[in-house]
């Protein structure tokens, strides 16, 4: 929705009253399915409901539209997760983007060599180490999400994108995903039976689950907490989310952001208190934020 006008409240309070005109664009599904490129080996066809946003208010209108059309859950609020990306970067875990990756060796080495690099509490089990790996960009079968629509939008816009790839925010209905895949009416914890088998305990154990489920992580680091992190853990199907979405409307959505509007939206996000230090509350995040506030031109060598 675009801000339409500002006028005095006719009720006589003298307070300004905002009026909005609904204008966010829902991209009408095509008669044929779109090919969603998920892996080079086996593309999966899925019809994903898309929305177009030209402003922050447009984006929020799209999110609210998706939320209001979720099936009602008695006594529970609707739950959505968000993931900022570009339009071509489909929801596939980082491990599946590498050839011949040995997940067990990566897990073992991360734990062996990372133990002395911890700046916060030591993870208590393999799942906590796995969550920490994902948030430090090690290849895993985890896909990171947030339950904050604004944080996801900032992630989608914070770095320049290739000309052909407009920024986007993926929107997931995690409860519906779990209802379909593991027959439970909630997001699961890593120590619950539904998560068993997704994290083999030795290199001899076979990864058996095919499709992803939504998992709530233990906040083993401050960054996990401030980014309001959530995860999907994926099985053997590299295209898992798209596979589920292709068969089940209402699991996955996408909001496309008009590239020409990125600067204005980032400025609006800063006004709303979402910036580099919001999601990276450390000195490195502060340094990046300062460079953004006072852009410096590099000297020619």
C-alpha positions in Angstrom: 0.0 0.0 0.0 1.2 3.5 -0.8 0.8 6.4 1.6 -2.1 8.3 0.1 -2.7 11.4 2.2 -2.5 13.0 5.6 -5.3 15.1 7.0 -6.8 16.1 10.4 -9.0 13.6 12.1 -12.6 14.7 11.5 -13.4 13.6 15.0 -11.9 16.8 16.3 -8.9 15.4 18.2 -6.5 17.4 16.1 -4.3 14.3 15.6 -3.2 13.5 12.0 -5.0 10.5 10.5 -3.3 8.4 7.8 -5.2 7.0 4.9 -3.8 4.2 2.7 -4.7 3.0 -0.7 -4.3 -0.7 -1.3 -1.9 -1.0 -4.3 0.4 -4.0 -3.6 0.4 -6.3 -6.6 -0.4 -10.0 -6.4 1.2 -11.7 -9.4 -1.6 -13.8 -10.8 -0.6 -17.5 -11.2 0.0 -18.4 -14.8 -1.9 -21.1 -16.6 1.2 -23.2 -16.8 3.7 -23.9 -14.0 6.9 -22.0 -13.8 10.1 -23.9 -13.7 11.9 -23.1 -10.4 15.6 -23.9 -10.9 16.6 -25.7 -7.8 19.5 -27.9 -8.9 21.3 -28.2 -12.2 20.6 -31.9 -12.3 16.8 -32.0 -11.7 14.7 -28.8 -11.9 11.4 -29.0 -10.2 8.2 -27.4 -11.5 6.3 -25.4 -8.9 3.6 -22.7 -9.0 4.7 -20.2 -6.3 2.3 -17.4 -5.3 4.2 -14.2 -5.9 3.6 -10.6 -4.8 5.3 -7.5 -6.1 6.3 -4.6 -3.7 7.5 -1.1 -4.6 7.8 0.2 -1.1 8.1 -0.9 2.5 4.3 -0.4 3.0 3.7 -2.5 -0.2 5.9 -5.2 1.3 4.0 -5.3 4.6 0.7 -5.3 2.8 1.9 -8.4 0.9 3.0 -10.1 4.2 -0.3 -9.3 5.9 -2.2 -10.6 2.8 -0.4 -13.9 3.0 -1.0 -14.1 6.8 -4.7 -13.3 6.7 -5.3 -16.0 4.1 -3.6 -18.8 6.2 -6.0 -21.4 7.5 -7.3 -20.6 11.0 -5.7 -22.4 13.9 -7.9 -22.6 17.0 -6.3 -20.8 19.9 -3.0 -20.1 18.0 -1.8 -17.2 16.0 -0.7 -17.6 12.4 3.1 -18.2 12.1 5.2 -17.2 9.1 8.9 -17.4 8.5 10.9 -15.2 6.1 14.1 -15.5 4.2 15.7 -12.6 2.3 17.4 -13.5 -1.0 17.4 -12.6 -4.7 14.8 -14.0 -7.0 17.1 -16.5 -8.6 18.5 -17.8 -5.3 16.1 -20.6 -4.5 15.6 -22.1 -1.1 18.3 -24.8 -1.1 20.8 -25.4 1.8 24.4 -24.4 1.2 25.7 -28.0 1.4 23.7 -28.9 -1.8 25.4 -26.1 -3.7 28.8 -27.9 -3.6 29.8 -31.1 -5.4 31.3 -34.0 -3.6 30.8 -32.4 -0.2 31.5 -34.7 2.8 29.1 -33.4 5.5 30.4 -35.6 8.2 34.0 -34.5 7.7 32.9 -30.8 7.7 31.0 -31.3 11.0 33.8 -33.1 12.7 36.5 -30.5 11.7 34.3 -27.6 12.6 33.8 -28.9 16.1 37.5 -30.0 16.5 39.0 -26.8 15.3 36.3 -24.4 16.4 36.2 -25.3 20.1 38.9 -22.7 21.0 37.4 -20.0 18.8 34.1 -19.8 20.7 33.3 -16.4 22.2 30.1 -17.5 23.8 28.9 -20.7 25.6 30.0 -24.1 24.3 27.3 -26.0 22.4 25.9 -28.9 24.4 25.2 -31.4 21.6 25.5 -32.1 17.9 22.4 -30.1 17.0 23.7 -27.0 18.8 27.0 -27.3 17.0 25.0 -27.7 13.7 23.0 -24.5 14.3 26.3 -22.7 15.1 27.9 -24.0 11.9 25.0 -22.6 9.8 25.2 -19.2 11.4 28.9 -19.0 10.7 28.5 -19.9 7.0 29.7 -23.5 7.1 28.0 -25.8 4.6 25.0 -27.6 6.1 21.6 -29.0 5.3 20.0 -26.2 7.3 18.3 -23.3 5.6 18.1 -20.2 7.9 14.9 -18.2 8.3 13.6 -15.5 10.6 10.2 -14.8 12.1 10.8 -11.1 11.5 9.5 -9.8 8.1 11.6 -6.7 8.5 14.9 -8.5 9.2 14.4 -10.7 6.2 13.7 -7.7 4.0 16.9 -6.1 5.2 18.8 -9.3 4.4 17.3 -9.2 0.9 18.4 -5.6 0.2 21.7 -5.1 2.1 24.1 -6.2 -0.7 24.0 -5.2 -4.3 22.6 -7.9 -6.6 23.3 -8.9 -10.2 21.3 -6.9 -12.7 19.1 -9.8 -13.7 18.2 -10.8 -10.1 15.7 -8.6 -8.3 15.7 -9.0 -4.5 13.0 -11.1 -3.0 11.8 -12.5 0.3 10.6 -16.1 0.6 7.7 -16.6 3.0 7.2 -20.1 4.6 4.2 -21.5 6.5 6.3 -23.7 8.8 3.3 -25.4 10.5 1.8 -26.5 7.3 5.2 -27.8 6.2 5.4 -30.0 9.3 1.8 -31.1 9.0 2.6 -32.4 5.6 6.0 -33.9 6.2 6.0 -35.2 9.8 2.3 -35.1 10.7 2.6 -32.7 13.6 0.7 -29.4 14.2 3.7 -27.3 15.3 7.3 -26.4 14.7 9.5 -29.1 16.3 12.5 -28.9 18.6 15.7 -30.7 17.8 15.3 -33.2 20.6 11.8 -34.3 19.6 11.1 -37.6 17.8 10.1 -35.9 14.5 13.7 -34.6 14.1 15.3 -38.0 14.7 17.2 -39.2 11.7 17.9 -35.7 10.2 21.4 -35.5 11.9 23.2 -38.8 11.6 25.4 -39.5 14.6 28.3 -41.2 12.7 29.5 -41.6 9.2 28.1 -45.1 9.1 24.5 -43.8 9.8 22.4 -43.3 6.7 20.5 -40.1 6.2 16.9 -41.4 5.8 14.4 -38.5 5.7 13.6 -37.2 2.2 11.8 -33.9 2.8 12.5 -30.9 5.1 10.9 -30.0 8.4 10.8 -26.8 10.4 12.9 -26.8 13.5 13.2 -24.2 16.3 16.9 -23.8 17.3 18.4 -23.4 20.7 19.9 -19.9 20.7 23.5 -20.9 21.1 24.8 -17.4 20.1 23.7 -13.8 20.5 23.4 -13.5 16.7 20.8 -16.3 16.5 18.7 -14.5 19.1 18.8 -11.0 17.6 18.1 -12.3 14.1 15.1 -14.2 15.5 16.5 -17.3 13.7 14.5 -20.3 12.7 15.6 -23.3 10.5 14.4 -25.9 8.1 16.5 -29.0 8.2 16.6 -30.8 4.8 16.8 -34.5 4.0 18.0 -36.3 0.8 15.8 -34.3 -1.6 17.9 -31.3 -2.6 14.8 -29.6 -3.9 12.8 -30.5 -0.8 10.9 -27.2 -0.2 10.0 -26.8 -3.8 8.9 -30.4 -4.0 6.5 -29.9 -1.1 5.3 -26.5 -2.4 4.6 -28.0 -5.9 2.2 -30.5 -4.4 0.8 -28.3 -1.6 -0.3 -24.7 -2.2 0.0 -22.4 0.7 3.4 -23.7 2.0 5.7 -21.3 0.2 5.3 -17.7 -1.1 7.6 -15.1 -2.6 7.6 -11.3 -2.5 9.6 -9.6 -5.3 11.0 -6.2 -4.5 11.3 -3.6 -7.3 15.1 -2.9 -7.7 14.6 0.8 -8.3 13.0 1.1 -4.9 15.8 -0.6 -2.8 17.4 2.7 -1.6 14.1 4.2 -0.4 13.1 0.9 1.3 16.5 0.7 3.1 16.0 4.2 4.3 12.5 3.4 5.6 13.9 0.3 7.4 16.5 2.4 9.1 13.7 4.7 10.3 12.1 1.6 11.7 15.3 0.6 13.6 16.5 -2.1 11.3 20.1 -1.7 10.2 23.4 -3.5 10.1 23.9 -3.3 13.9 20.4 -4.6 14.5 21.3 -8.0 12.9 25.0 -8.0 13.5 25.4 -6.4 17.0 29.2 -6.4 17.1 32.1 -4.1 16.2 32.3 -5.4 12.7 28.6 -4.7 12.1 29.1 -1.2 13.6 32.0 -0.6 11.2 29.9 -1.6 8.2 27.0 0.6 9.4 29.3 3.6 9.7 30.7 3.1 6.2 27.1 3.1 5.0 26.3 6.3 6.8 29.4 8.1 5.7 30.3 6.5 2.3 34.1 6.8 1.7 35.6 6.9 -1.7 38.8 4.8 -2.0 41.9 6.7 -3.1 43.3 5.8 -6.4 46.6 3.9 -6.1 
